[in-house]
Amino acid sequence: MRDGQTDVKSKGNVVGVAIYPIYDTVEEAKEKVGEARCLAMINAQIKTTSANELRQSLTKKKSTKNMMMEAMMRIPVAEQGEHAGDLAWFQNRIAEEIAVIEREQDEASDAVDESDED
């Protein structure tokens, strides 16, 4: 087992860091957490994942993670180099690119909707 960590946000601002265990095996998780709680947590994650996958397939929206990756890929390397170490700049620039991606998705969705009316 090792520890993982994730930022805890409220209204978009980081308010803390949660530390959580990352188990190496299901058996280890079952030993540490207990079988009933382990099963409940697995089932909760399966429900969340299923809902996210269905939402994405129905709306054709990309996941936040995928959108962030695409946004970062769109920022030219030279531009990234000019702002190396400036976290605020990167966060703002990625947010700008995500807004562009969302507009593109909405326009593509509208175009599909219009073609369905024919």
ABEGO torsion letter per residue (X at the ends): XBBBBBBBBBGGBBAEBBBBBBBABAAAAAAAAEAAAAAAAAAAAAAAAAAAAAAAAAAGBBBAAAAAAAAAAABBAAAAAAABGBAAAAAAAAAAAAAAAAAAAAAAAAAAAAAAAX
